[in-house]
């Protein structure tokens, strides 16, 4: 086996070898400068500061304003962004050389102190950034000189480069953060090709071209992100020309749009799994027989065919196939749709039919509370209602509460969650299993520190994910993650429904756009309008 330092050097060198400048462009046709790109999407951001927002409604916007040291291209390969180069000094320290003469939107210089400030704020803030729990053993940064910064980890950490390439690790202006205080979350200042203009809550966010951008200047003058909650209204806006781009388009219309030369359907299999989550710490879902019964009660094939209509693929586990460490959890084989089996398991757990058809035990109904939003994920409301109806067929009552995404997100992130069920999606943003299996299933990663919303706890899983993230041997890591998924498959706390296709529909006049497998990475720096 290679020593840890050699293995890390080798892995990082391979990742970097194919790097090209993010800002470079090789347009296939002559770009036209100017114009306003209008984008419609269903929900408003929680915040425009990654310190507070790690979900797509905010990331779609700030990804174009706040740039990380590294980024990932559409093929999930690591590329340089604000870092021009790097050198591995040890298994726990990587030295980055920053691009010279880069300025924040407020005119202050990008330097090593700004990188250190961003990481100190994220990792040591009170509270720390939302993304801190997703950053493994990242411990901070040290200034070497004005354009040289060392990024450190507490222990050897296999996914370090992929973690630094996450959409939410954008470098912020220290001057702006200190000057604006809480207002920074509504008007962030970064180095990206676009800068902030205006945010009217639940109406729109407006960005404009950054004329001092270090790379190729954005062709567009402005970008307007409009909030249009209703799917039908978003599609009408596209058809009338009131919108140039639709995020989360209507699945039923995709086939017709693909045949119409006035539109382009941009599509790629994504990295997100959408699921109905179960709180394993709340009775009766602390009984694995009840959770297993609920999996058997759900006809996932019917949901995919009748609700998603080709806009997604069946989930094969808790990870997407594009993720390093993915293992097919054989869900259809382990949990086939079988109402009789579901009822038998519930009977084994002591639940008997009540007078209204809902199961009961000890005078208590088998009634589950459920928290969900509409429009955060494709067809999330419809899927929630479909599963609710399927539960009723086996004698389980589900009381669904639909709230705005920002409210739902806040409840998910609270220290206590008094909901049995929740509709969520999870994307492995750095395409490494550590990002998901550690954050979602380690017993110490419950909110608000981590993302283990199911309150799942298994000491063996804890040990395996800890061992895997410390290892520099990628073969060993893959094996360990496979064992984790084998355990999770037997103790399921999710009902995985579908693996997203990332689908964006534009008018044919929108040029230079490429859809990214990671939903958050909506890069508009090369987009132009042929109008």
BAVOGU-980236 format. One record per residue (C-alpha): residue number from 1; residue in three letters; x, y, z. Coordinates in steps of 0.5 Angstrom, whole numbers, always signed. Layout:
BAVOGU-980236
{NUM Ala {X Y Z}}
...
This chain:
BAVOGU-980236
{1 Unk {+0 +0 +0}}
{2 Unk {+2 +7 -1}}
{3 Unk {+4 +11 +4}}
{4 Unk {-2 +16 +6}}
{5 Unk {+2 +22 +3}}
{6 Unk {+4 +19 -3}}
{7 Unk {-3 +16 -4}}
{8 Unk {-6 +23 -3}}
{9 Unk {-1 +26 -7}}
{10 Unk {-3 +21 -13}}
{11 Unk {-10 +22 -12}}
{12 Unk {-10 +30 -12}}
{13 Unk {-5 +30 -18}}
{14 Unk {-10 +26 -22}}
{15 Unk {-16 +30 -20}}
{16 Unk {-12 +37 -22}}
{17 Unk {-9 +34 -28}}
{18 Unk {-14 +36 -33}}
{19 Unk {-16 +43 -30}}
{20 Unk {-17 +48 -34}}
{21 Unk {-19 +56 -33}}
{22 Unk {-26 +56 -31}}
{23 Unk {-27 +63 -34}}
{24 Unk {-24 +61 -41}}
{25 Unk {-29 +60 -46}}
{26 Unk {-29 +57 -53}}
{27 Unk {-36 +59 -56}}
{28 Unk {-38 +55 -62}}
{29 Unk {-42 +61 -65}}
{30 Unk {-41 +69 -64}}
{31 Unk {-44 +71 -58}}
{32 Unk {-48 +77 -57}}
{33 Unk {-47 +82 -51}}
{34 Unk {-53 +84 -47}}
{35 Unk {-60 +83 -45}}
{36 Unk {-63 +80 -39}}
{37 Unk {-64 +73 -38}}
{38 Unk {-71 +72 -34}}
{39 Unk {-71 +65 -30}}
{40 Unk {-77 +63 -26}}
{41 Unk {-77 +58 -21}}
{42 Unk {-82 +55 -15}}
{43 Unk {-79 +58 -9}}
{44 Unk {-75 +64 -6}}
{45 Unk {-68 +63 -2}}
{46 Unk {-68 +62 +5}}
{47 Unk {-62 +67 +4}}
{48 Unk {-56 +69 -1}}
{49 Unk {-51 +67 +4}}
{50 Unk {-48 +60 +4}}
{51 Unk {-47 +61 +12}}
{52 Unk {-54 +60 +12}}
{53 Unk {-57 +57 +6}}
{54 Unk {-55 +51 +3}}
{55 Unk {-61 +49 -1}}
{56 Unk {-62 +50 -9}}
{57 Unk {-66 +56 -9}}
{58 Unk {-61 +61 -6}}
{59 Unk {-55 +57 -9}}
{60 Unk {-58 +58 -16}}
{61 Unk {-57 +65 -15}}
{62 Unk {-50 +66 -10}}
{63 Unk {-46 +61 -15}}
{64 Unk {-46 +66 -20}}
{65 Unk {-43 +71 -14}}
{66 Unk {-39 +68 -10}}
{67 Unk {-33 +63 -12}}
{68 Unk {-30 +58 -9}}
{69 Unk {-22 +56 -9}}
{70 Unk {-24 +50 -14}}
{71 Unk {-30 +48 -17}}
{72 Unk {-33 +42 -21}}
{73 Unk {-35 +42 -28}}
{74 Unk {-41 +38 -32}}
{75 Unk {-37 +32 -32}}
{76 Unk {-36 +32 -24}}
{77 Unk {-28 +34 -25}}
{78 Unk {-25 +39 -21}}
{79 Unk {-23 +45 -24}}
{80 Unk {-19 +51 -21}}
{81 Unk {-23 +57 -20}}
{82 Unk {-20 +63 -15}}
{83 Unk {-14 +58 -14}}
{84 Unk {-9 +58 -20}}
{85 Unk {-5 +52 -17}}
{86 Unk {-4 +48 -11}}
{87 Unk {+1 +44 -7}}
{88 Unk {+0 +38 -2}}
{89 Unk {+5 +39 +4}}
{90 Unk {+2 +34 +8}}
{91 Unk {-4 +29 +9}}
{92 Unk {-7 +35 +13}}
{93 Unk {-5 +41 +9}}
{94 Unk {-6 +43 +2}}
{95 Unk {-3 +50 +0}}
{96 Unk {-6 +54 -5}}
{97 Unk {-4 +60 -10}}
{98 Unk {-9 +65 -11}}
{99 Unk {-10 +68 -18}}
{100 Unk {-7 +75 -18}}
{101 Unk {-11 +82 -19}}
{102 Unk {-18 +79 -17}}
{103 Unk {-23 +84 -13}}
{104 Unk {-29 +83 -10}}
{105 Unk {-35 +87 -12}}
{106 Unk {-34 +92 -7}}
{107 Unk {-27 +93 -10}}
{108 Unk {-23 +90 -4}}
{109 Unk {-18 +85 -6}}
{110 Unk {-18 +78 -6}}
{111 Unk {-13 +75 -2}}
{112 Unk {-11 +70 +3}}
{113 Unk {-14 +74 +9}}
{114 Unk {-20 +73 +5}}
{115 Unk {-20 +66 +5}}
{116 Unk {-18 +65 +12}}
{117 Unk {-24 +70 +14}}
{118 Unk {-29 +66 +10}}
{119 Unk {-27 +59 +13}}
{120 Unk {-26 +62 +20}}
{121 Unk {-33 +65 +19}}
{122 Unk {-36 +58 +17}}
{123 Unk {-32 +53 +21}}
{124 Unk {-32 +57 +28}}
{125 Unk {-38 +62 +27}}
{126 Unk {-43 +62 +33}}
{127 Unk {-47 +58 +30}}
{128 Unk {-42 +55 +24}}
{129 Unk {-44 +55 +17}}
{130 Unk {-50 +51 +15}}
{131 Unk {-44 +47 +10}}
{132 Unk {-39 +46 +16}}
{133 Unk {-42 +39 +18}}
{134 Unk {-41 +37 +10}}
{135 Unk {-34 +39 +10}}
{136 Unk {-31 +33 +14}}
{137 Unk {-25 +34 +18}}
{138 Unk {-23 +41 +15}}
{139 Unk {-21 +45 +20}}
{140 Unk {-19 +52 +17}}
{141 Unk {-14 +56 +13}}
{142 Unk {-7 +60 +15}}
{143 Unk {-4 +66 +11}}
{144 Unk {+3 +65 +8}}
{145 Unk {+3 +71 +4}}
{146 Unk {-2 +75 +1}}
{147 Unk {-4 +70 -5}}
{148 Unk {-2 +64 -1}}
{149 Unk {-6 +60 +3}}
{150 Unk {-6 +54 +7}}
{151 Unk {-12 +50 +8}}
{152 Unk {-12 +45 +14}}
{153 Unk {-15 +38 +16}}
{154 Unk {-15 +35 +23}}
{155 Unk {-14 +29 +20}}
{156 Unk {-12 +26 +13}}
{157 Unk {-19 +27 +9}}
{158 Unk {-20 +23 +3}}
{159 Unk {-25 +28 -1}}
{160 Unk {-21 +34 +1}}
{161 Unk {-21 +37 -6}}
{162 Unk {-28 +35 -8}}
{163 Unk {-30 +39 -1}}
{164 Unk {-27 +45 -3}}
{165 Unk {-30 +45 -10}}
{166 Unk {-37 +45 -7}}
{167 Unk {-42 +50 -9}}
{168 Unk {-43 +53 -2}}
{169 Unk {-35 +54 +0}}
{170 Unk {-35 +61 -4}}
{171 Unk {-30 +66 -1}}
{172 Unk {-34 +72 +1}}
{173 Unk {-31 +80 +2}}
{174 Unk {-29 +80 +10}}
{175 Unk {-30 +88 +9}}
{176 Unk {-37 +87 +7}}
{177 Unk {-39 +82 +12}}
{178 Unk {-36 +86 +17}}
{179 Unk {-40 +93 +15}}
{180 Unk {-47 +90 +13}}
{181 Unk {-47 +85 +19}}
{182 Unk {-54 +81 +18}}
{183 Unk {-56 +84 +12}}
{184 Unk {-50 +81 +8}}
{185 Unk {-55 +75 +8}}
{186 Unk {-59 +79 +3}}
{187 Unk {-54 +82 -1}}
{188 Unk {-48 +78 -1}}
{189 Unk {-41 +81 -4}}
{190 Unk {-36 +76 -8}}
{191 Unk {-32 +76 -14}}
{192 Unk {-36 +72 -19}}
{193 Unk {-39 +74 -26}}
{194 Unk {-45 +77 -23}}
{195 Unk {-46 +82 -17}}
{196 Unk {-52 +83 -13}}
{197 Unk {-57 +89 -15}}
{198 Unk {-64 +87 -11}}
{199 Unk {-68 +82 -7}}
{200 Unk {-76 +83 -6}}
{201 Unk {-78 +77 -2}}
{202 Unk {-82 +72 -6}}
{203 Unk {-82 +76 -12}}
{204 Unk {-75 +76 -15}}
{205 Unk {-68 +77 -14}}
{206 Unk {-64 +81 -19}}
{207 Unk {-56 +81 -21}}
{208 Unk {-52 +85 -26}}
{209 Unk {-46 +83 -30}}
{210 Unk {-39 +85 -26}}
{211 Unk {-35 +89 -31}}
{212 Unk {-29 +88 -27}}
{213 Unk {-29 +80 -27}}
{214 Unk {-22 +77 -27}}
{215 Unk {-25 +72 -32}}
{216 Unk {-29 +73 -39}}
{217 Unk {-34 +78 -37}}
{218 Unk {-41 +75 -37}}
{219 Unk {-45 +76 -44}}
{220 Unk {-51 +78 -40}}
{221 Unk {-53 +85 -37}}
{222 Unk {-58 +82 -32}}
{223 Unk {-61 +76 -29}}
{224 Unk {-68 +76 -26}}
{225 Unk {-70 +70 -22}}
{226 Unk {-77 +70 -21}}
{227 Unk {-81 +66 -16}}
{228 Unk {-87 +63 -19}}
{229 Unk {-90 +57 -15}}
{230 Unk {-95 +54 -20}}
{231 Unk {-92 +50 -25}}
{232 Unk {-97 +51 -30}}
{233 Unk {-96 +59 -29}}
{234 Unk {-88 +58 -30}}
{235 Unk {-89 +54 -37}}
{236 Unk {-94 +59 -39}}
{237 Unk {-89 +65 -38}}
{238 Unk {-84 +61 -42}}
{239 Unk {-89 +60 -48}}
{240 Unk {-91 +67 -48}}
{241 Unk {-84 +70 -47}}
{242 Unk {-84 +73 -40}}
{243 Unk {-79 +67 -38}}
{244 Unk {-73 +65 -42}}
{245 Unk {-71 +59 -37}}
{246 Unk {-75 +55 -33}}
{247 Unk {-73 +51 -27}}
{248 Unk {-77 +45 -25}}
{249 Unk {-81 +45 -31}}
{250 Unk {-87 +41 -32}}
{251 Unk {-86 +33 -33}}
{252 Unk {-92 +32 -37}}
{253 Unk {-90 +38 -42}}
{254 Unk {-83 +35 -43}}
{255 Unk {-84 +31 -49}}
{256 Unk {-88 +36 -53}}
{257 Unk {-82 +41 -51}}
{258 Unk {-77 +37 -54}}
{259 Unk {-81 +37 -61}}
{260 Unk {-81 +44 -61}}
{261 Unk {-76 +48 -64}}
{262 Unk {-77 +54 -60}}
{263 Unk {-75 +51 -54}}
{264 Unk {-69 +47 -51}}
{265 Unk {-70 +41 -46}}
{266 Unk {-63 +41 -42}}
{267 Unk {-63 +34 -39}}
{268 Unk {-58 +30 -35}}
{269 Unk {-58 +25 -29}}
{270 Unk {-57 +28 -23}}
{271 Unk {-54 +27 -16}}
{272 Unk {-60 +28 -12}}
{273 Unk {-65 +22 -9}}
{274 Unk {-72 +25 -7}}
{275 Unk {-75 +21 -1}}
{276 Unk {-80 +20 +5}}
{277 Unk {-76 +20 +11}}
{278 Unk {-78 +17 +17}}
{279 Unk {-76 +19 +24}}
{280 Unk {-73 +13 +27}}
{281 Unk {-73 +16 +34}}
{282 Unk {-80 +17 +35}}
{283 Unk {-85 +11 +36}}
{284 Unk {-88 +8 +32}}
{285 Unk {-82 +9 +27}}
{286 Unk {-77 +6 +32}}
{287 Unk {-80 -1 +31}}
{288 Unk {-76 -3 +24}}
{289 Unk {-82 -8 +23}}
{290 Unk {-86 -1 +22}}
{291 Unk {-81 +2 +18}}
{292 Unk {-81 -4 +13}}
{293 Unk {-88 -5 +13}}
{294 Unk {-88 +3 +10}}
{295 Unk {-83 +1 +5}}
{296 Unk {-87 -5 +2}}
{297 Unk {-94 -1 +2}}
{298 Unk {-91 +4 -3}}
{299 Unk {-91 +3 -10}}
{300 Unk {-85 +7 -13}}
{301 Unk {-86 +4 -20}}
{302 Unk {-93 +7 -20}}
{303 Unk {-91 +14 -17}}
{304 Unk {-85 +14 -23}}
{305 Unk {-90 +13 -28}}
{306 Unk {-96 +17 -27}}
{307 Unk {-93 +23 -23}}
{308 Unk {-86 +24 -25}}
{309 Unk {-87 +22 -33}}
{310 Unk {-80 +20 -35}}
{311 Unk {-77 +26 -31}}
{312 Unk {-73 +22 -26}}
{313 Unk {-71 +15 -25}}
{314 Unk {-72 +10 -20}}
{315 Unk {-68 +11 -13}}
{316 Unk {-63 +5 -13}}
{317 Unk {-61 +7 -5}}
{318 Unk {-59 +13 -1}}
{319 Unk {-54 +15 -6}}
{320 Unk {-54 +17 -14}}
{321 Unk {-50 +12 -18}}
{322 Unk {-46 +18 -20}}
{323 Unk {-43 +18 -13}}
{324 Unk {-36 +15 -11}}
{325 Unk {-38 +9 -6}}
{326 Unk {-45 +8 -9}}
{327 Unk {-48 +1 -8}}
{328 Unk {-54 -1 -11}}
{329 Unk {-58 -3 -5}}
{330 Unk {-63 -7 -9}}
{331 Unk {-69 -4 -6}}
{332 Unk {-74 -7 -11}}
{333 Unk {-72 -14 -9}}
{334 Unk {-72 -12 -1}}
{335 Unk {-78 -8 -1}}
{336 Unk {-83 -10 -7}}
{337 Unk {-89 -7 -7}}
{338 Unk {-93 -12 -3}}
{339 Unk {-99 -9 +1}}
{340 Unk {-100 -16 +4}}
{341 Unk {-93 -16 +7}}
{342 Unk {-94 -9 +10}}
{343 Unk {-100 -11 +14}}
{344 Unk {-97 -18 +16}}
{345 Unk {-91 -14 +19}}
{346 Unk {-96 -9 +22}}
{347 Unk {-100 -14 +25}}
{348 Unk {-93 -17 +28}}
{349 Unk {-91 -11 +31}}
{350 Unk {-98 -11 +35}}
{351 Unk {-102 -6 +31}}
{352 Unk {-110 -9 +30}}
{353 Unk {-115 -6 +25}}
{354 Unk {-120 +0 +29}}
{355 Unk {-127 +1 +27}}
{356 Unk {-125 +6 +22}}
{357 Unk {-120 +2 +18}}
{358 Unk {-114 +5 +21}}
{359 Unk {-109 +1 +25}}
{360 Unk {-109 +2 +33}}
{361 Unk {-105 -1 +39}}
{362 Unk {-107 +0 +46}}
{363 Unk {-112 +5 +44}}
{364 Unk {-108 +9 +40}}
{365 Unk {-108 +10 +32}}
{366 Unk {-103 +9 +28}}
{367 Unk {-103 +16 +26}}
{368 Unk {-96 +19 +23}}
{369 Unk {-95 +27 +23}}
{370 Unk {-91 +29 +16}}
{371 Unk {-88 +35 +14}}
{372 Unk {-87 +37 +7}}
{373 Unk {-87 +43 +2}}
{374 Unk {-89 +44 -5}}
{375 Unk {-85 +46 -11}}
{376 Unk {-78 +45 -7}}
{377 Unk {-77 +38 -11}}
{378 Unk {-80 +36 -18}}
{379 Unk {-87 +34 -16}}
{380 Unk {-86 +33 -8}}
{381 Unk {-93 +35 -6}}
{382 Unk {-96 +30 -11}}
{383 Unk {-91 +25 -9}}
{384 Unk {-93 +26 -1}}
{385 Unk {-100 +26 -3}}
{386 Unk {-99 +19 -7}}
{387 Unk {-95 +16 -1}}
{388 Unk {-100 +18 +4}}
{389 Unk {-106 +15 +0}}
{390 Unk {-102 +8 +0}}
{391 Unk {-101 +8 +7}}
{392 Unk {-108 +9 +8}}
{393 Unk {-109 +3 +4}}
{394 Unk {-105 -1 +9}}
{395 Unk {-109 +2 +15}}
{396 Unk {-104 +8 +17}}
{397 Unk {-106 +15 +17}}
{398 Unk {-101 +20 +15}}
{399 Unk {-103 +27 +17}}
{400 Unk {-99 +32 +12}}
{401 Unk {-97 +39 +14}}
{402 Unk {-95 +43 +7}}
{403 Unk {-91 +49 +9}}
{404 Unk {-87 +54 +5}}
{405 Unk {-80 +51 +4}}
{406 Unk {-76 +56 +8}}
{407 Unk {-81 +54 +14}}
{408 Unk {-80 +47 +13}}
{409 Unk {-72 +48 +12}}
{410 Unk {-72 +51 +19}}
{411 Unk {-76 +46 +22}}
{412 Unk {-71 +40 +19}}
{413 Unk {-65 +44 +22}}
{414 Unk {-68 +45 +29}}
{415 Unk {-65 +41 +35}}
{416 Unk {-72 +37 +36}}
{417 Unk {-76 +35 +30}}
{418 Unk {-83 +33 +33}}
{419 Unk {-85 +30 +26}}
{420 Unk {-86 +22 +24}}
{421 Unk {-85 +23 +17}}
{422 Unk {-82 +29 +12}}
{423 Unk {-81 +30 +5}}
{424 Unk {-74 +31 +3}}
{425 Unk {-68 +31 -2}}
{426 Unk {-61 +30 -2}}
{427 Unk {-55 +31 -7}}
{428 Unk {-48 +29 -6}}
{429 Unk {-45 +36 -8}}
{430 Unk {-38 +33 -8}}
{431 Unk {-40 +26 -11}}
{432 Unk {-36 +23 -5}}
{433 Unk {-40 +18 -1}}
{434 Unk {-37 +21 +5}}
{435 Unk {-41 +28 +4}}
{436 Unk {-48 +24 +5}}
{437 Unk {-47 +17 +9}}
{438 Unk {-43 +21 +15}}
{439 Unk {-47 +27 +15}}
{440 Unk {-54 +23 +14}}
{441 Unk {-53 +17 +18}}
{442 Unk {-47 +18 +23}}
{443 Unk {-51 +18 +30}}
{444 Unk {-47 +25 +32}}
{445 Unk {-49 +29 +26}}
{446 Unk {-57 +30 +28}}
{447 Unk {-59 +37 +27}}
{448 Unk {-57 +43 +28}}
{449 Unk {-50 +40 +28}}
{450 Unk {-51 +35 +22}}
{451 Unk {-56 +33 +17}}
{452 Unk {-58 +26 +21}}
{453 Unk {-66 +28 +21}}
{454 Unk {-68 +21 +22}}
{455 Unk {-64 +21 +28}}
{456 Unk {-61 +14 +26}}
{457 Unk {-56 +11 +30}}
{458 Unk {-52 +5 +29}}
{459 Unk {-45 +4 +32}}
{460 Unk {-42 +0 +27}}
{461 Unk {-44 +5 +22}}
{462 Unk {-41 +11 +26}}
{463 Unk {-35 +7 +26}}
{464 Unk {-35 +5 +18}}
{465 Unk {-36 +12 +16}}
{466 Unk {-31 +15 +21}}
{467 Unk {-26 +10 +18}}
{468 Unk {-27 +11 +11}}
{469 Unk {-27 +19 +11}}
{470 Unk {-20 +18 +14}}
{471 Unk {-17 +13 +9}}
{472 Unk {-13 +15 +3}}
{473 Unk {-14 +8 +0}}
{474 Unk {-20 +9 -5}}
{475 Unk {-21 +2 -6}}
{476 Unk {-21 +1 +2}}
{477 Unk {-26 +7 +2}}
{478 Unk {-31 +4 -3}}
{479 Unk {-31 -3 +1}}
{480 Unk {-33 +1 +7}}
{481 Unk {-38 +5 +4}}
{482 Unk {-41 -1 +1}}
{483 Unk {-42 -5 +8}}
{484 Unk {-45 +2 +11}}
{485 Unk {-50 +1 +5}}
{486 Unk {-51 -6 +7}}
{487 Unk {-53 -4 +14}}
{488 Unk {-58 +1 +12}}
{489 Unk {-61 -3 +7}}
{490 Unk {-64 -7 +13}}
{491 Unk {-65 -2 +17}}
{492 Unk {-68 +3 +12}}
{493 Unk {-70 +10 +15}}
{494 Unk {-72 +13 +8}}
{495 Unk {-77 +11 +3}}
{496 Unk {-72 +13 -3}}
{497 Unk {-77 +15 -9}}
{498 Unk {-73 +17 -15}}
{499 Unk {-66 +20 -17}}
{500 Unk {-67 +26 -20}}
{501 Unk {-66 +28 -27}}
{502 Unk {-63 +35 -27}}
{503 Unk {-68 +38 -33}}
{504 Unk {-68 +46 -35}}
{505 Unk {-72 +48 -40}}
{506 Unk {-70 +55 -44}}
{507 Unk {-72 +58 -50}}
{508 Unk {-68 +57 -56}}
{509 Unk {-65 +64 -56}}
{510 Unk {-62 +62 -50}}
{511 Unk {-55 +60 -52}}
{512 Unk {-48 +58 -48}}
{513 Unk {-52 +54 -42}}
{514 Unk {-50 +47 -40}}
{515 Unk {-54 +43 -35}}
{516 Unk {-50 +41 -29}}
{517 Unk {-51 +34 -25}}
{518 Unk {-51 +38 -19}}
{519 Unk {-57 +42 -18}}
{520 Unk {-54 +48 -15}}
{521 Unk {-49 +49 -20}}
{522 Unk {-53 +54 -24}}
{523 Unk {-47 +57 -28}}
{524 Unk {-49 +63 -32}}
{525 Unk {-43 +66 -34}}
{526 Unk {-43 +64 -41}}
{527 Unk {-50 +65 -42}}
{528 Unk {-52 +69 -48}}
{529 Unk {-58 +71 -52}}
{530 Unk {-59 +71 -59}}
{531 Unk {-65 +76 -60}}
